[in-house]
């Protein structure tokens, strides 16, 4: 869960009302209708996920 990995304490600030429109706290998550990439981080290593992101950015012309 992202909140468990929150090293900056943003979730705590959002729960105290110090940050408005924080996804998962006072603003719902809206999944993209057509994502350019989907990573299953439960079945993919960090290295493989990073490679997939770089490959997708190359395919989209963001990276050379």
Backbone as CSV, one residue per row, in Angstrom:
resi,resn,N_x,N_y,N_z,CA_x,CA_y,CA_z,C_x,C_y,C_z
1,UNK,0.842,-1.178,0.000,0.000,0.000,0.000,0.890,1.246,0.000
2,UNK,0.534,2.223,-0.779,1.331,3.436,-0.919,1.473,4.177,0.401
3,UNK,0.427,4.179,1.181,0.474,4.908,2.457,1.538,4.342,3.391
4,UNK,1.758,3.052,3.333,2.774,2.419,4.171,4.188,2.803,3.749
5,UNK,4.366,3.191,2.483,5.694,3.553,1.966,5.903,5.066,1.912
6,UNK,5.004,5.831,2.511,5.020,7.291,2.412,6.097,7.903,3.309
7,UNK,7.312,8.028,2.786,8.425,8.552,3.580,8.327,10.061,3.817
8,UNK,7.539,10.761,3.002,7.401,12.219,3.154,6.265,12.609,4.091
9,UNK,5.468,11.643,4.512,4.380,11.937,5.432,3.192,12.646,4.805
10,UNK,3.052,12.532,3.491,1.959,13.228,2.803,0.590,12.672,3.182
11,UNK,0.500,11.368,3.374,-0.782,10.776,3.773,-1.199,11.288,5.147
12,UNK,-0.255,11.392,6.068,-0.568,11.909,7.405,-1.071,13.346,7.309
13,UNK,-0.411,14.162,6.497,-0.846,15.550,6.314,-2.246,15.605,5.716
14,UNK,-2.514,14.743,4.743,-3.835,14.710,4.117,-4.899,14.288,5.122
15,UNK,-4.579,13.322,5.967,-5.539,12.854,6.967,-5.822,13.930,8.011
16,UNK,-4.850,14.808,8.262,-5.060,15.927,9.205,-5.758,17.104,8.537
17,UNK,-5.998,17.017,7.225,-6.669,18.093,6.512,-5.740,19.174,6.007
18,UNK,-4.441,18.915,6.034,-3.455,19.901,5.600,-3.227,19.872,4.084
19,UNK,-3.629,18.793,3.425,-3.521,18.664,1.972,-4.902,18.329,1.416
20,UNK,-5.393,19.151,0.520,-6.714,18.925,-0.067,-6.605,18.103,-1.348
21,UNK,-7.674,17.406,-1.675,-7.772,16.626,-2.918,-6.671,15.586,-3.051
22,UNK,-6.391,14.903,-1.963,-5.347,13.881,-1.964,-5.978,12.540,-2.316
23,UNK,-5.515,11.947,-3.403,-6.078,10.683,-3.876,-5.989,9.614,-2.797
24,UNK,-7.114,8.968,-2.560,-7.180,7.904,-1.568,-7.598,8.380,-0.200
25,UNK,-7.597,9.680,0.032,-8.000,10.221,1.328,-9.303,10.993,1.162
26,UNK,-9.254,12.144,0.516,-10.488,12.919,0.318,-10.835,13.077,-1.165
27,UNK,-10.110,12.365,-2.000,-10.389,12.369,-3.434,-10.247,10.928,-3.926
28,UNK,-11.242,10.445,-4.632,-11.214,9.050,-5.056,-10.222,8.843,-6.203
29,UNK,-9.719,7.622,-6.291,-8.834,7.242,-7.388,-9.685,6.938,-8.608
30,UNK,-9.309,7.500,-9.729,-9.998,7.229,-10.983,-9.013,6.582,-11.942
31,UNK,-9.230,5.320,-12.194,-8.336,4.589,-13.091,-8.426,5.173,-14.496
32,UNK,-7.302,5.287,-15.195,-7.337,5.806,-16.560,-8.128,4.879,-17.478
33,UNK,-8.833,5.479,-18.425,-9.642,4.687,-19.348,-8.779,3.917,-20.345
34,UNK,-7.691,4.506,-20.770,-6.809,3.863,-21.749,-5.347,4.134,-21.392
35,UNK,-4.822,3.456,-20.383,-3.428,3.709,-19.988,-2.448,3.277,-21.071
36,UNK,-1.360,4.002,-21.191,-0.335,3.650,-22.164,0.429,2.407,-21.730
37,UNK,0.466,2.176,-20.413,1.198,1.020,-19.881,0.526,0.582,-18.586
38,UNK,0.583,-0.713,-18.340,0.083,-1.276,-17.087,1.169,-2.182,-16.533
39,UNK,1.584,-1.925,-15.294,2.620,-2.727,-14.661,2.019,-3.509,-13.504
40,UNK,2.148,-4.811,-13.530,1.721,-5.639,-12.410,2.926,-5.813,-11.499
41,UNK,3.037,-4.954,-10.513,4.214,-4.966,-9.650,4.214,-6.136,-8.672
42,UNK,3.123,-6.888,-8.628,3.120,-8.081,-7.784,3.775,-9.259,-8.492
43,UNK,3.911,-9.157,-9.818,4.467,-10.271,-10.587,5.681,-9.871,-11.418
44,UNK,6.137,-8.627,-11.265,7.241,-8.114,-12.076,8.317,-7.550,-11.159
45,UNK,9.564,-7.841,-11.471,10.663,-7.289,-10.669,10.794,-5.797,-10.946
46,UNK,11.431,-5.097,-10.052,11.656,-3.665,-10.216,12.427,-3.388,-11.501
47,UNK,13.435,-4.199,-11.764,14.242,-4.021,-12.975,13.409,-4.219,-14.243
48,UNK,12.582,-5.256,-14.273,11.731,-5.509,-15.442,10.681,-4.412,-15.613
49,UNK,10.129,-3.934,-14.509,9.137,-2.853,-14.583,9.780,-1.582,-15.134
50,UNK,10.984,-1.282,-14.671,11.691,-0.100,-15.170,11.970,-0.231,-16.666
51,UNK,12.356,-1.402,-17.098,12.598,-1.646,-18.517,11.323,-1.443,-19.326
52,UNK,10.204,-1.932,-18.808,8.922,-1.756,-19.496,8.566,-0.275,-19.632
53,UNK,8.829,0.503,-18.587,8.534,1.941,-18.635,9.408,2.628,-19.679
54,UNK,10.699,2.336,-19.666,11.616,2.945,-20.633,11.229,2.546,-22.053
55,UNK,10.902,1.271,-22.266,10.482,0.822,-23.596,9.212,1.536,-24.052
56,UNK,8.251,1.690,-23.139,7.003,2.381,-23.488,7.271,3.846,-23.829
57,UNK,8.150,4.500,-23.085,8.489,5.894,-23.382,9.192,6.021,-24.723
58,UNK,10.011,5.044,-25.058,10.645,5.043,-26.386,9.590,4.856,-27.482
59,UNK,8.673,3.905,-27.260,7.612,3.651,-28.244,6.752,4.892,-28.460
60,UNK,6.542,5.658,-27.417,5.717,6.874,-27.504,6.501,8.068,-28.060
61,UNK,7.811,7.887,-28.235,8.621,8.975,-28.778,9.084,9.980,-27.728
62,UNK,8.898,9.640,-26.467,9.331,10.535,-25.390,10.844,10.421,-25.192
63,UNK,11.366,9.213,-25.362,12.804,8.952,-25.268,13.315,8.434,-26.603
64,UNK,14.576,8.678,-26.851,15.199,8.128,-28.059,15.924,6.867,-27.739
